[in-house]
Amino acid sequence: IPYEPVREADVPWEKRMWRVIDLREKINAPFTYPQMPLIQILNDAAANGDITVFRRDNFEEPLPPEELEQQLYRMDTIRVQDPETYEETIKVTRSDFNPDDVRRFRVKEIWFYDKEVSRLRNRILGISPIRDIYDDDTGLFKREQPMYWVYFPAAREFLASFQVFNGANDAAPLSWADYFDVRRFSSFVYKQTNVRDFRLKDRYPDDRLEQLYESERIKNDLFNFEHDFWSY
């Protein structure tokens, strides 16, 4: 079902936020459904050209094909010894992407007040799978890296053709478009628009707990903002 059109004149207020969906939470288990995890759907669609993926969350620069290939496959070099001459040669091998390497997704969304219906509404703007990068020598965690960004409104019709596992009722499956529209996932805020473009980890670099507290405060402020629209 297409989005309901909203006139620009009916939106006097809006706010952009970025969230993290942690796939290790039980409520987010449908993301890792073994038969068809979401990361596999996105990777196959990007490789086949069914959806366009972007380098950043402004959705202005598409990811070049060679960079996309580096994200979808892992290139390794191995030494191969000739059994007759005993000469060693370098061989480049390509291994398929492991869906278990993605444990988080980032979501960019917009919250806006629609004065025509006097309510706060939201739309998801983008999705990005996050892959953990480890040191090749020590195996220690180095950083997390966004693979690419998908512009959700453009990919929504494509995602509507893939079902999400519904553990509560096999007779009532949802599509991925429905799943995101009704917000069946659990997440925490890691950034909202601000003058310095800071993330919460930039404000509290050494305090993970304080980052979560600040995320909950942002959620509560948004809830109270909508609640204050009416008087009782």
Secondary structure, 3 states (H helix, E strand, C coil): CCCCCCCHHHCCEEEEEEEEEECCCHHHHHHHCCCCCHHHHHHHHHHHCCCCEECCCCCCCECCHHHHHHHHEEEEEEEEECCCCCCEEEEEEEEECCHHHEEEEEEEEEEEEECCCCEEEEEEEEEEEEEEEECCCCCCEEEEEECCEEEHHHHHHHHCCCEECCCCCCCCCEEHHHHHHCCCCCCEEEEECCCCCCEHHHHCCCCHHHHHHHHHHHHHHHHHHHHCCCCC
